[in-house]
Amino acid sequence: MVKHREHEWVEEYPGSITVCDSSGIVLELNKKSVEVFRAEGGRKLIGSNLLDCHPAPALRTLKRLMRNERTNVYTVTKGRIRKVVLQTPWYKKGKYRGFVEISLPIRGKIPNIVRK
């Protein structure tokens, strides 16, 4: 029998995954997220409030999303790297527990497939 951690795939996921609680306290960062936020402290960000490190426009959006438990999806380009960003609430036993942000590098156009 092979033993494995249930969530070990998260560590080597090619995008950054950041998880916070309902008040904005960072609970988890995967390996890529630690790399992306190295200049801001990397793993030391766990336990800090992510609301303290967002500029005004992004902070307003994030607070609104968290308050209303809404999902936000957008693309962003920084230098030559383009990413799709998903910010979405997470729940435990049906109770709102916080937010997850997944940021994944993308190449080329993103196709839109319409299914019936």
Biopython code that builds the backbone (N, CA, C, O; Angstrom):
import numpy as np
from Bio.PDB.StructureBuilder import StructureBuilder

atoms = [
    (1, "MET", "N", (0.845, -1.182, 0.000)),
    (1, "MET", "CA", (0.000, 0.000, 0.000)),
    (1, "MET", "C", (0.896, 1.252, 0.000)),
    (1, "MET", "O", (1.817, 1.370, 0.808)),
    (2, "VAL", "N", (0.610, 2.162, -0.904)),
    (2, "VAL", "CA", (1.365, 3.402, -1.004)),
    (2, "VAL", "C", (0.701, 4.448, -0.118)),
    (2, "VAL", "O", (-0.491, 4.727, -0.245)),
    (3, "LYS", "N", (1.488, 5.014, 0.772)),
    (3, "LYS", "CA", (0.964, 6.079, 1.616)),
    (3, "LYS", "C", (1.287, 7.417, 0.953)),
    (3, "LYS", "O", (2.383, 7.618, 0.429)),
    (4, "HIS", "N", (0.333, 8.308, 0.985)),
    (4, "HIS", "CA", (0.562, 9.645, 0.442)),
    (4, "HIS", "C", (-0.283, 10.649, 1.217)),
    (4, "HIS", "O", (-1.308, 10.323, 1.817)),
    (5, "ARG", "N", (0.192, 11.861, 1.172)),
    (5, "ARG", "CA", (-0.584, 12.933, 1.782)),
    (5, "ARG", "C", (-1.718, 13.288, 0.835)),
    (5, "ARG", "O", (-1.520, 13.371, -0.378)),
    (6, "GLU", "N", (-2.870, 13.490, 1.372)),
    (6, "GLU", "CA", (-4.061, 13.767, 0.575)),
    (6, "GLU", "C", (-3.892, 14.985, -0.331)),
    (6, "GLU", "O", (-4.419, 15.004, -1.443)),
    (7, "HIS", "N", (-3.177, 15.985, 0.125)),
    (7, "HIS", "CA", (-3.075, 17.234, -0.628)),
    (7, "HIS", "C", (-1.666, 17.502, -1.151)),
    (7, "HIS", "O", (-1.338, 18.653, -1.439)),
    (8, "GLU", "N", (-0.829, 16.486, -1.281)),
    (8, "GLU", "CA", (0.552, 16.729, -1.689)),
    (8, "GLU", "C", (0.659, 17.283, -3.113)),
    (8, "GLU", "O", (1.672, 17.902, -3.442)),
    (9, "TRP", "N", (-0.334, 17.086, -3.956)),
    (9, "TRP", "CA", (-0.307, 17.613, -5.313)),
    (9, "TRP", "C", (-0.215, 19.138, -5.314)),
    (9, "TRP", "O", (0.308, 19.731, -6.257)),
    (10, "VAL", "N", (-0.718, 19.760, -4.270)),
    (10, "VAL", "CA", (-0.753, 21.221, -4.178)),
    (10, "VAL", "C", (0.654, 21.814, -4.205)),
    (10, "VAL", "O", (0.868, 22.865, -4.809)),
    (11, "GLU", "N", (1.603, 21.162, -3.565)),
    (11, "GLU", "CA", (2.963, 21.701, -3.475)),
    (11, "GLU", "C", (3.627, 21.879, -4.835)),
    (11, "GLU", "O", (4.343, 22.860, -5.032)),
    (12, "GLU", "N", (3.417, 20.977, -5.766)),
    (12, "GLU", "CA", (4.082, 21.078, -7.059)),
    (12, "GLU", "C", (3.153, 21.554, -8.170)),
    (12, "GLU", "O", (3.503, 21.477, -9.348)),
    (13, "TYR", "N", (1.987, 22.038, -7.807)),
    (13, "TYR", "CA", (1.064, 22.610, -8.779)),
    (13, "TYR", "C", (1.781, 23.779, -9.457)),
    (13, "TYR", "O", (2.443, 24.558, -8.771)),
    (14, "PRO", "N", (1.673, 23.929, -10.776)),
    (14, "PRO", "CA", (2.433, 24.966, -11.483)),
    (14, "PRO", "C", (1.977, 26.405, -11.238)),
    (14, "PRO", "O", (2.633, 27.345, -11.687)),
    (15, "GLY", "N", (0.879, 26.581, -10.543)),
    (15, "GLY", "CA", (0.394, 27.915, -10.207)),
    (15, "GLY", "C", (0.491, 28.149, -8.720)),
    (15, "GLY", "O", (0.674, 27.214, -7.941)),
    (16, "SER", "N", (0.366, 29.407, -8.330)),
    (16, "SER", "CA", (0.419, 29.714, -6.900)),
    (16, "SER", "C", (-0.966, 29.531, -6.285)),
    (16, "SER", "O", (-1.984, 29.883, -6.882)),
    (17, "ILE", "N", (-0.974, 28.973, -5.079)),
    (17, "ILE", "CA", (-2.213, 28.781, -4.326)),
    (17, "ILE", "C", (-2.017, 29.403, -2.952)),
    (17, "ILE", "O", (-1.112, 29.029, -2.206)),
    (18, "THR", "N", (-2.880, 30.357, -2.635)),
    (18, "THR", "CA", (-2.838, 31.046, -1.353)),
    (18, "THR", "C", (-4.199, 30.889, -0.695)),
    (18, "THR", "O", (-5.229, 31.125, -1.327)),
    (19, "VAL", "N", (-4.207, 30.491, 0.572)),
    (19, "VAL", "CA", (-5.457, 30.265, 1.300)),
    (19, "VAL", "C", (-5.468, 31.155, 2.528)),
    (19, "VAL", "O", (-4.492, 31.203, 3.277)),
    (20, "CYS", "N", (-6.576, 31.863, 2.734)),
    (20, "CYS", "CA", (-6.721, 32.675, 3.940)),
    (20, "CYS", "C", (-8.028, 32.329, 4.628)),
    (20, "CYS", "O", (-8.914, 31.711, 4.038)),
    (21, "ASP", "N", (-8.134, 32.737, 5.892)),
    (21, "ASP", "CA", (-9.388, 32.524, 6.618)),
    (21, "ASP", "C", (-10.340, 33.678, 6.333)),
    (21, "ASP", "O", (-10.018, 34.559, 5.535)),
    (22, "SER", "N", (-11.492, 33.686, 6.964)),
    (22, "SER", "CA", (-12.527, 34.681, 6.670)),
    (22, "SER", "C", (-12.153, 36.105, 7.072)),
    (22, "SER", "O", (-12.808, 37.053, 6.640)),
    (23, "SER", "N", (-11.120, 36.274, 7.882)),
    (23, "SER", "CA", (-10.679, 37.622, 8.236)),
    (23, "SER", "C", (-9.437, 38.046, 7.451)),
    (23, "SER", "O", (-8.934, 39.152, 7.646)),
    (24, "GLY", "N", (-8.935, 37.176, 6.563)),
    (24, "GLY", "CA", (-7.794, 37.527, 5.724)),
    (24, "GLY", "C", (-6.457, 36.973, 6.194)),
    (24, "GLY", "O", (-5.433, 37.235, 5.564)),
    (25, "ILE", "N", (-6.441, 36.210, 7.289)),
    (25, "ILE", "CA", (-5.191, 35.649, 7.795)),
    (25, "ILE", "C", (-4.742, 34.518, 6.875)),
    (25, "ILE", "O", (-5.506, 33.593, 6.600)),
    (26, "VAL", "N", (-3.495, 34.599, 6.400)),
    (26, "VAL", "CA", (-2.948, 33.590, 5.498)),
    (26, "VAL", "C", (-2.753, 32.287, 6.265)),
    (26, "VAL", "O", (-2.062, 32.244, 7.283)),
    (27, "LEU", "N", (-3.378, 31.224, 5.755)),
    (27, "LEU", "CA", (-3.303, 29.908, 6.382)),
    (27, "LEU", "C", (-2.304, 28.997, 5.676)),
    (27, "LEU", "O", (-1.583, 28.235, 6.321)),
    (28, "GLU", "N", (-2.268, 29.081, 4.345)),
    (28, "GLU", "CA", (-1.419, 28.194, 3.563)),
    (28, "GLU", "C", (-0.923, 28.869, 2.300)),
    (28, "GLU", "O", (-1.613, 29.695, 1.701)),
    (29, "LEU", "N", (0.291, 28.499, 1.907)),
    (29, "LEU", "CA", (0.877, 28.898, 0.628)),
    (29, "LEU", "C", (1.522, 27.653, 0.041)),
    (29, "LEU", "O", (2.229, 26.936, 0.749)),
    (30, "ASN", "N", (1.292, 27.382, -1.246)),
    (30, "ASN", "CA", (2.017, 26.271, -1.834)),
    (30, "ASN", "C", (3.411, 26.747, -2.258)),
    (30, "ASN", "O", (3.730, 27.928, -2.123)),
    (31, "LYS", "N", (4.223, 25.849, -2.758)),
    (31, "LYS", "CA", (5.612, 26.157, -3.125)),
    (31, "LYS", "C", (5.697, 27.330, -4.107)),
    (31, "LYS", "O", (6.529, 28.220, -3.934)),
    (32, "LYS", "N", (4.845, 27.337, -5.130)),
    (32, "LYS", "CA", (4.857, 28.401, -6.132)),
    (32, "LYS", "C", (4.460, 29.736, -5.520)),
    (32, "LYS", "O", (5.031, 30.769, -5.871)),
    (33, "SER", "N", (3.501, 29.732, -4.620)),
    (33, "SER", "CA", (3.081, 30.957, -3.957)),
    (33, "SER", "C", (4.207, 31.519, -3.085)),
    (33, "SER", "O", (4.407, 32.731, -3.020)),
    (34, "VAL", "N", (4.929, 30.632, -2.425)),
    (34, "VAL", "CA", (6.087, 31.066, -1.627)),
    (34, "VAL", "C", (7.109, 31.753, -2.534)),
    (34, "VAL", "O", (7.673, 32.784, -2.165)),
    (35, "GLU", "N", (7.350, 31.179, -3.728)),
    (35, "GLU", "CA", (8.286, 31.784, -4.681)),
    (35, "GLU", "C", (7.791, 33.142, -5.155)),
    (35, "GLU", "O", (8.552, 34.109, -5.182)),
    (36, "VAL", "N", (6.515, 33.219, -5.528)),
    (36, "VAL", "CA", (5.937, 34.467, -6.038)),
    (36, "VAL", "C", (6.030, 35.577, -4.995)),
    (36, "VAL", "O", (6.292, 36.731, -5.336)),
    (37, "PHE", "N", (5.815, 35.232, -3.724)),
    (37, "PHE", "CA", (5.809, 36.233, -2.655)),
    (37, "PHE", "C", (7.087, 36.236, -1.819)),
    (37, "PHE", "O", (7.090, 36.693, -0.676)),
    (38, "ARG", "N", (8.186, 35.716, -2.407)),
    (38, "ARG", "CA", (9.472, 35.666, -1.696)),
    (38, "ARG", "C", (9.899, 37.041, -1.173)),
    (38, "ARG", "O", (10.320, 37.165, -0.023)),
    (39, "ALA", "N", (9.792, 38.067, -2.013)),
    (39, "ALA", "CA", (10.224, 39.418, -1.609)),
    (39, "ALA", "C", (9.393, 39.969, -0.457)),
    (39, "ALA", "O", (9.864, 40.814, 0.304)),
    (40, "GLU", "N", (8.156, 39.490, -0.328)),
    (40, "GLU", "CA", (7.276, 39.949, 0.747)),
    (40, "GLU", "C", (7.397, 39.093, 2.002)),
    (40, "GLU", "O", (6.747, 39.371, 3.009)),
    (41, "GLY", "N", (8.224, 38.056, 1.946)),
    (41, "GLY", "CA", (8.419, 37.210, 3.120)),
    (41, "GLY", "C", (8.216, 35.722, 2.886)),
    (41, "GLY", "O", (8.556, 34.914, 3.751)),
    (42, "GLY", "N", (7.668, 35.340, 1.731)),
    (42, "GLY", "CA", (7.473, 33.919, 1.433)),
    (42, "GLY", "C", (6.658, 33.217, 2.504)),
    (42, "GLY", "O", (5.577, 33.684, 2.862)),
    (43, "ARG", "N", (7.161, 32.102, 3.023)),
    (43, "ARG", "CA", (6.436, 31.315, 4.050)),
    (43, "ARG", "C", (6.147, 32.116, 5.319)),
    (43, "ARG", "O", (5.220, 31.790, 6.061)),
    (44, "LYS", "N", (6.931, 33.158, 5.569)),
    (44, "LYS", "CA", (6.705, 33.981, 6.767)),
    (44, "LYS", "C", (5.384, 34.746, 6.691)),
    (44, "LYS", "O", (4.927, 35.313, 7.684)),
    (45, "LEU", "N", (4.774, 34.755, 5.501)),
    (45, "LEU", "CA", (3.472, 35.419, 5.359)),
    (45, "LEU", "C", (2.358, 34.632, 6.046)),
    (45, "LEU", "O", (1.302, 35.188, 6.349)),
    (46, "ILE", "N", (2.586, 33.346, 6.291)),
    (46, "ILE", "CA", (1.575, 32.552, 6.989)),
    (46, "ILE", "C", (1.376, 33.149, 8.378)),
    (46, "ILE", "O", (2.328, 33.321, 9.140)),
    (47, "GLY", "N", (0.127, 33.458, 8.690)),
    (47, "GLY", "CA", (-0.201, 34.096, 9.965)),
    (47, "GLY", "C", (-0.393, 35.597, 9.841)),
    (47, "GLY", "O", (-0.926, 36.230, 10.753)),
    (48, "SER", "N", (0.038, 36.181, 8.715)),
    (48, "SER", "CA", (-0.166, 37.619, 8.510)),
    (48, "SER", "C", (-1.498, 37.835, 7.794)),
    (48, "SER", "O", (-2.099, 36.887, 7.289)),
    (49, "ASN", "N", (-1.952, 39.082, 7.755)),
    (49, "ASN", "CA", (-3.221, 39.391, 7.109)),
    (49, "ASN", "C", (-2.964, 39.887, 5.695)),
    (49, "ASN", "O", (-2.283, 40.893, 5.495)),
    (50, "LEU", "N", (-3.513, 39.174, 4.711)),
    (50, "LEU", "CA", (-3.273, 39.570, 3.324)),
    (50, "LEU", "C", (-3.942, 40.887, 2.972)),
    (50, "LEU", "O", (-3.581, 41.513, 1.975)),
    (51, "LEU", "N", (-4.908, 41.320, 3.772)),
    (51, "LEU", "CA", (-5.540, 42.615, 3.531)),
    (51, "LEU", "C", (-4.562, 43.770, 3.775)),
    (51, "LEU", "O", (-4.769, 44.877, 3.277)),
    (52, "ASP", "N", (-3.508, 43.512, 4.536)),
    (52, "ASP", "CA", (-2.510, 44.539, 4.829)),
    (52, "ASP", "C", (-1.540, 44.772, 3.675)),
    (52, "ASP", "O", (-0.793, 45.750, 3.693)),
    (53, "CYS", "N", (-1.535, 43.903, 2.682)),
    (53, "CYS", "CA", (-0.525, 44.027, 1.622)),
    (53, "CYS", "C", (-1.116, 44.262, 0.232)),
    (53, "CYS", "O", (-0.428, 44.063, -0.769)),
    (54, "HIS", "N", (-2.372, 44.681, 0.156)),
    (54, "HIS", "CA", (-2.984, 44.980, -1.140)),
    (54, "HIS", "C", (-3.166, 46.487, -1.292)),
    (54, "HIS", "O", (-3.566, 47.161, -0.343)),
    (55, "PRO", "N", (-2.876, 47.020, -2.478)),
    (55, "PRO", "CA", (-3.121, 48.456, -2.718)),
    (55, "PRO", "C", (-4.618, 48.748, -2.721)),
    (55, "PRO", "O", (-5.433, 47.835, -2.855)),
    (56, "ALA", "N", (-4.975, 50.012, -2.574)),
    (56, "ALA", "CA", (-6.370, 50.435, -2.390)),
    (56, "ALA", "C", (-7.385, 49.814, -3.352)),
    (56, "ALA", "O", (-8.372, 49.253, -2.877)),
    (57, "PRO", "N", (-7.202, 49.881, -4.677)),
    (57, "PRO", "CA", (-8.246, 49.324, -5.554)),
    (57, "PRO", "C", (-8.432, 47.814, -5.355)),
    (57, "PRO", "O", (-9.563, 47.335, -5.277)),
    (58, "ALA", "N", (-7.343, 47.078, -5.275)),
    (58, "ALA", "CA", (-7.415, 45.626, -5.081)),
    (58, "ALA", "C", (-7.978, 45.304, -3.704)),
    (58, "ALA", "O", (-8.714, 44.329, -3.551)),
    (59, "LEU", "N", (-7.641, 46.104, -2.707)),
    (59, "LEU", "CA", (-8.128, 45.883, -1.345)),
    (59, "LEU", "C", (-9.648, 46.034, -1.285)),
    (59, "LEU", "O", (-10.331, 45.224, -0.658)),
    (60, "ARG", "N", (-10.174, 47.067, -1.936)),
    (60, "ARG", "CA", (-11.632, 47.262, -1.964)),
    (60, "ARG", "C", (-12.325, 46.063, -2.612)),
    (60, "ARG", "O", (-13.332, 45.567, -2.107)),
    (61, "THR", "N", (-11.775, 45.611, -3.727)),
    (61, "THR", "CA", (-12.361, 44.463, -4.432)),
    (61, "THR", "C", (-12.324, 43.224, -3.555)),
    (61, "THR", "O", (-13.328, 42.524, -3.419)),
    (62, "LEU", "N", (-11.171, 42.951, -2.962)),
    (62, "LEU", "CA", (-11.023, 41.758, -2.132)),
    (62, "LEU", "C", (-11.957, 41.784, -0.922)),
    (62, "LEU", "O", (-12.574, 40.770, -0.597)),
    (63, "LYS", "N", (-12.066, 42.916, -0.264)),
    (63, "LYS", "CA", (-12.973, 43.038, 0.883)),
    (63, "LYS", "C", (-14.419, 42.777, 0.471)),
    (63, "LYS", "O", (-15.167, 42.099, 1.176)),
    (64, "ARG", "N", (-14.801, 43.327, -0.684)),
    (64, "ARG", "CA", (-16.168, 43.133, -1.188)),
    (64, "ARG", "C", (-16.417, 41.660, -1.506)),
    (64, "ARG", "O", (-17.467, 41.115, -1.164)),
    (65, "LEU", "N", (-15.455, 41.025, -2.157)),
    (65, "LEU", "CA", (-15.596, 39.602, -2.489)),
    (65, "LEU", "C", (-15.727, 38.754, -1.237)),
    (65, "LEU", "O", (-16.570, 37.859, -1.170)),
    (66, "MET", "N", (-14.895, 39.035, -0.247)),
    (66, "MET", "CA", (-14.922, 38.263, 0.990)),
    (66, "MET", "C", (-16.220, 38.497, 1.754)),
    (66, "MET", "O", (-16.816, 37.553, 2.272)),
    (67, "ARG", "N", (-16.656, 39.745, 1.823)),
    (67, "ARG", "CA", (-17.883, 40.078, 2.548)),
    (67, "ARG", "C", (-19.101, 39.416, 1.908)),
    (67, "ARG", "O", (-19.994, 38.935, 2.605)),
    (68, "ASN", "N", (-19.129, 39.396, 0.569)),
    (68, "ASN", "CA", (-20.283, 38.860, -0.158)),
    (68, "ASN", "C", (-20.096, 37.410, -0.610)),
    (68, "ASN", "O", (-20.966, 36.841, -1.270)),
    (69, "GLU", "N", (-18.953, 36.817, -0.249)),
    (69, "GLU", "CA", (-18.646, 35.427, -0.614)),
    (69, "GLU", "C", (-18.823, 35.203, -2.117)),
    (69, "GLU", "O", (-19.548, 34.305, -2.545)),
    (70, "ARG", "N", (-18.154, 36.026, -2.894)),
    (70, "ARG", "CA", (-18.255, 35.972, -4.351)),
    (70, "ARG", "C", (-16.942, 35.519, -4.972)),
    (70, "ARG", "O", (-15.877, 35.636, -4.365)),
    (71, "THR", "N", (-17.035, 35.000, -6.193)),
    (71, "THR", "CA", (-15.876, 34.565, -6.964)),
    (71, "THR", "C", (-15.476, 35.650, -7.948)),
    (71, "THR", "O", (-16.326, 36.360, -8.487)),
    (72, "ASN", "N", (-14.174, 35.772, -8.179)),
    (72, "ASN", "CA", (-13.623, 36.737, -9.114)),
    (72, "ASN", "C", (-12.611, 36.008, -9.989)),
    (72, "ASN", "O", (-11.736, 35.307, -9.479)),
    (73, "VAL", "N", (-12.728, 36.173, -11.311)),
    (73, "VAL", "CA", (-11.791, 35.568, -12.249)),
    (73, "VAL", "C", (-11.341, 36.642, -13.229)),
    (73, "VAL", "O", (-12.163, 37.380, -13.772)),
    (74, "TYR", "N", (-10.023, 36.728, -13.454)),
    (74, "TYR", "CA", (-9.492, 37.698, -14.402)),
    (74, "TYR", "C", (-8.128, 37.234, -14.901)),
    (74, "TYR", "O", (-7.539, 36.303, -14.352)),
    (75, "THR", "N", (-7.633, 37.893, -15.946)),
    (75, "THR", "CA", (-6.271, 37.638, -16.398)),
    (75, "THR", "C", (-5.446, 38.870, -16.099)),
    (75, "THR", "O", (-5.966, 39.984, -16.031)),
    (76, "VAL", "N", (-4.151, 38.659, -15.920)),
    (76, "VAL", "CA", (-3.229, 39.745, -15.632)),
    (76, "VAL", "C", (-1.938, 39.477, -16.399)),
    (76, "VAL", "O", (-1.532, 38.327, -16.566)),
    (77, "THR", "N", (-1.299, 40.546, -16.862)),
    (77, "THR", "CA", (-0.018, 40.416, -17.545)),
    (77, "THR", "C", (1.007, 41.237, -16.790)),
    (77, "THR", "O", (0.797, 42.420, -16.518)),
    (78, "LYS", "N", (2.127, 40.592, -16.450)),
    (78, "LYS", "CA", (3.226, 41.277, -15.782)),
    (78, "LYS", "C", (4.493, 40.906, -16.541)),
    (78, "LYS", "O", (4.930, 39.755, -16.530)),
    (79, "GLY", "N", (5.078, 41.914, -17.206)),
    (79, "GLY", "CA", (6.209, 41.625, -18.078)),
    (79, "GLY", "C", (5.717, 40.797, -19.253)),
    (79, "GLY", "O", (4.797, 41.195, -19.968)),
    (80, "ARG", "N", (6.338, 39.644, -19.443)),
    (80, "ARG", "CA", (5.943, 38.752, -20.543)),
    (80, "ARG", "C", (5.092, 37.586, -20.058)),
    (80, "ARG", "O", (4.756, 36.691, -20.834)),
    (81, "ILE", "N", (4.743, 37.597, -18.770)),
    (81, "ILE", "CA", (3.982, 36.491, -18.195)),
    (81, "ILE", "C", (2.521, 36.882, -18.042)),
    (81, "ILE", "O", (2.188, 37.904, -17.441)),
    (82, "ARG", "N", (1.670, 36.051, -18.596)),
    (82, "ARG", "CA", (0.228, 36.251, -18.484)),
    (82, "ARG", "C", (-0.325, 35.159, -17.583)),
    (82, "ARG", "O", (0.074, 33.999, -17.686)),
    (83, "LYS", "N", (-1.243, 35.531, -16.700)),
    (83, "LYS", "CA", (-1.812, 34.571, -15.753)),
    (83, "LYS", "C", (-3.321, 34.717, -15.702)),
    (83, "LYS", "O", (-3.871, 35.792, -15.943)),
    (84, "VAL", "N", (-3.975, 33.611, -15.382)),
    (84, "VAL", "CA", (-5.392, 33.656, -15.048)),
    (84, "VAL", "C", (-5.462, 33.547, -13.525)),
    (84, "VAL", "O", (-4.794, 32.704, -12.926)),
    (85, "VAL", "N", (-6.263, 34.392, -12.913)),
    (85, "VAL", "CA", (-6.378, 34.438, -11.460)),
    (85, "VAL", "C", (-7.816, 34.115, -11.068)),
    (85, "VAL", "O", (-8.765, 34.698, -11.592)),
    (86, "LEU", "N", (-7.955, 33.178, -10.139)),
    (86, "LEU", "CA", (-9.256, 32.793, -9.598)),
    (86, "LEU", "C", (-9.230, 33.065, -8.105)),
    (86, "LEU", "O", (-8.396, 32.523, -7.380)),
    (87, "GLN", "N", (-10.138, 33.901, -7.654)),
    (87, "GLN", "CA", (-10.302, 34.176, -6.222)),
    (87, "GLN", "C", (-11.694, 33.689, -5.856)),
    (87, "GLN", "O", (-12.689, 34.139, -6.424)),
    (88, "THR", "N", (-11.756, 32.772, -4.910)),
    (88, "THR", "CA", (-13.048, 32.171, -4.609)),
    (88, "THR", "C", (-13.155, 31.786, -3.133)),
    (88, "THR", "O", (-12.153, 31.421, -2.517)),
    (89, "PRO", "N", (-14.359, 31.864, -2.560)),
    (89, "PRO", "CA", (-14.526, 31.467, -1.165)),
    (89, "PRO", "C", (-14.379, 29.960, -1.002)),
    (89, "PRO", "O", (-14.606, 29.195, -1.939)),
    (90, "TRP", "N", (-13.996, 29.549, 0.202)),
    (90, "TRP", "CA", (-14.005, 28.121, 0.528)),
    (90, "TRP", "C", (-14.845, 27.926, 1.776)),
    (90, "TRP", "O", (-15.010, 28.828, 2.597)),
    (91, "TYR", "N", (-15.372, 26.706, 1.887)),
    (91, "TYR", "CA", (-16.327, 26.393, 2.949)),
    (91, "TYR", "C", (-15.927, 25.105, 3.649)),
    (91, "TYR", "O", (-15.261, 24.248, 3.068)),
    (92, "LYS", "N", (-16.339, 24.982, 4.898)),
    (92, "LYS", "CA", (-16.169, 23.743, 5.648)),
    (92, "LYS", "C", (-17.520, 23.440, 6.288)),
    (92, "LYS", "O", (-18.051, 24.236, 7.063)),
    (93, "LYS", "N", (-18.061, 22.277, 5.947)),
    (93, "LYS", "CA", (-19.384, 21.864, 6.430)),
    (93, "LYS", "C", (-20.430, 22.945, 6.152)),
    (93, "LYS", "O", (-21.302, 23.211, 6.979)),
    (94, "GLY", "N", (-20.326, 23.559, 4.978)),
    (94, "GLY", "CA", (-21.293, 24.560, 4.555)),
    (94, "GLY", "C", (-21.092, 25.951, 5.123)),
    (94, "GLY", "O", (-21.827, 26.869, 4.762)),
    (95, "LYS", "N", (-20.106, 26.135, 6.012)),
    (95, "LYS", "CA", (-19.860, 27.438, 6.618)),
    (95, "LYS", "C", (-18.673, 28.121, 5.930)),
    (95, "LYS", "O", (-17.620, 27.516, 5.730)),
    (96, "TYR", "N", (-18.870, 29.388, 5.575)),
    (96, "TYR", "CA", (-17.814, 30.176, 4.943)),
    (96, "TYR", "C", (-16.598, 30.230, 5.848)),
    (96, "TYR", "O", (-16.703, 30.609, 7.014)),
    (97, "ARG", "N", (-15.435, 29.850, 5.311)),
    (97, "ARG", "CA", (-14.210, 29.803, 6.116)),
    (97, "ARG", "C", (-13.115, 30.736, 5.618)),
    (97, "ARG", "O", (-12.165, 31.007, 6.352)),
    (98, "GLY", "N", (-13.223, 31.236, 4.384)),
    (98, "GLY", "CA", (-12.184, 32.131, 3.892)),
    (98, "GLY", "C", (-12.124, 32.151, 2.376)),
    (98, "GLY", "O", (-13.103, 31.875, 1.681)),
    (99, "PHE", "N", (-10.927, 32.492, 1.885)),
    (99, "PHE", "CA", (-10.744, 32.672, 0.454)),
    (99, "PHE", "C", (-9.526, 31.913, -0.046)),
    (99, "PHE", "O", (-8.551, 31.724, 0.681)),
    (100, "VAL", "N", (-9.600, 31.480, -1.302)),
    (100, "VAL", "CA", (-8.485, 30.835, -1.987)),
    (100, "VAL", "C", (-8.201, 31.647, -3.240)),
    (100, "VAL", "O", (-9.116, 32.033, -3.968)),
    (101, "GLU", "N", (-6.908, 31.902, -3.483)),
    (101, "GLU", "CA", (-6.512, 32.516, -4.741)),
    (101, "GLU", "C", (-5.588, 31.547, -5.458)),
    (101, "GLU", "O", (-4.584, 31.095, -4.908)),
    (102, "ILE", "N", (-5.949, 31.238, -6.702)),
    (102, "ILE", "CA", (-5.121, 30.393, -7.557)),
    (102, "ILE", "C", (-4.713, 31.242, -8.753)),
    (102, "ILE", "O", (-5.560, 31.806, -9.445)),
    (103, "SER", "N", (-3.412, 31.328, -8.987)),
    (103, "SER", "CA", (-2.877, 32.107, -10.091)),
    (103, "SER", "C", (-2.050, 31.164, -10.958)),
    (103, "SER", "O", (-1.073, 30.579, -10.492)),
    (104, "LEU", "N", (-2.448, 31.019, -12.224)),
    (104, "LEU", "CA", (-1.828, 30.039, -13.104)),
    (104, "LEU", "C", (-1.333, 30.700, -14.390)),
    (104, "LEU", "O", (-2.117, 31.341, -15.089)),
    (105, "PRO", "N", (-0.041, 30.556, -14.716)),
    (105, "PRO", "CA", (0.473, 31.101, -15.978)),
    (105, "PRO", "C", (-0.235, 30.463, -17.172)),
    (105, "PRO", "O", (-0.530, 29.268, -17.167)),
    (106, "ILE", "N", (-0.502, 31.273, -18.189)),
    (106, "ILE", "CA", (-1.151, 30.775, -19.404)),
    (106, "ILE", "C", (-0.360, 31.236, -20.623)),
    (106, "ILE", "O", (0.330, 32.255, -20.593)),
    (107, "ARG", "N", (-0.481, 30.464, -21.684)),
    (107, "ARG", "CA", (0.175, 30.814, -22.947)),
    (107, "ARG", "C", (-0.880, 30.848, -24.040)),
    (107, "ARG", "O", (-1.795, 30.025, -24.063)),
    (108, "GLY", "N", (-0.746, 31.796, -24.933)),
    (108, "GLY", "CA", (-1.672, 31.874, -26.052)),
    (108, "GLY", "C", (-3.070, 32.287, -25.630)),
    (108, "GLY", "O", (-3.290, 32.794, -24.530)),
    (109, "LYS", "N", (-3.996, 32.058, -26.527)),
    (109, "LYS", "CA", (-5.384, 32.422, -26.255)),
    (109, "LYS", "C", (-6.066, 31.341, -25.424)),
    (109, "LYS", "O", (-5.717, 30.162, -25.496)),
    (110, "ILE", "N", (-7.032, 31.765, -24.646)),
    (110, "ILE", "CA", (-7.833, 30.826, -23.873)),
    (110, "ILE", "C", (-9.093, 30.549, -24.676)),
    (110, "ILE", "O", (-9.899, 31.454, -24.890)),
    (111, "PRO", "N", (-9.276, 29.309, -25.124)),
    (111, "PRO", "CA", (-10.484, 29.012, -25.880)),
    (111, "PRO", "C", (-11.724, 28.997, -24.992)),
    (111, "PRO", "O", (-11.653, 28.650, -23.813)),
    (112, "ASN", "N", (-12.835, 29.369, -25.560)),
    (112, "ASN", "CA", (-14.106, 29.274, -24.867)),
    (112, "ASN", "C", (-14.914, 28.174, -25.556)),
    (112, "ASN", "O", (-15.282, 28.308, -26.723)),
    (113, "ILE", "N", (-15.186, 27.104, -24.843)),
    (113, "ILE", "CA", (-15.901, 25.980, -25.415)),
    (113, "ILE", "C", (-17.339, 26.016, -24.920)),
    (113, "ILE", "O", (-17.589, 26.033, -23.715)),
    (114, "VAL", "N", (-18.272, 26.027, -25.845)),
    (114, "VAL", "CA", (-19.690, 26.043, -25.499)),
    (114, "VAL", "C", (-20.198, 24.613, -25.601)),
    (114, "VAL", "O", (-20.091, 23.970, -26.645)),
    (115, "ARG", "N", (-20.752, 24.130, -24.496)),
    (115, "ARG", "CA", (-21.287, 22.767, -24.471)),
    (115, "ARG", "C", (-22.786, 22.806, -24.273)),
    (115, "ARG", "O", (-23.325, 23.734, -23.669)),
    (116, "LYS", "N", (-23.455, 21.785, -24.789)),
    (116, "LYS", "CA", (-24.912, 21.710, -24.638)),
    (116, "LYS", "C", (-25.254, 20.818, -23.477)),
    (116, "LYS", "O", (-26.432, 20.618, -23.178)),
]
sb = StructureBuilder()
sb.init_structure("model")
sb.init_model(0)
sb.init_chain("A")
sb.init_seg("    ")
for serial, (resi, resn, name, xyz) in enumerate(atoms, 1):
    if name == "N":
        sb.init_residue(resn, " ", resi, " ")
    sb.init_atom(name, np.array(xyz, "f"), 0.0, 1.0, " ", f" {name:<3s}", serial, name[0])
structure = sb.get_structure()
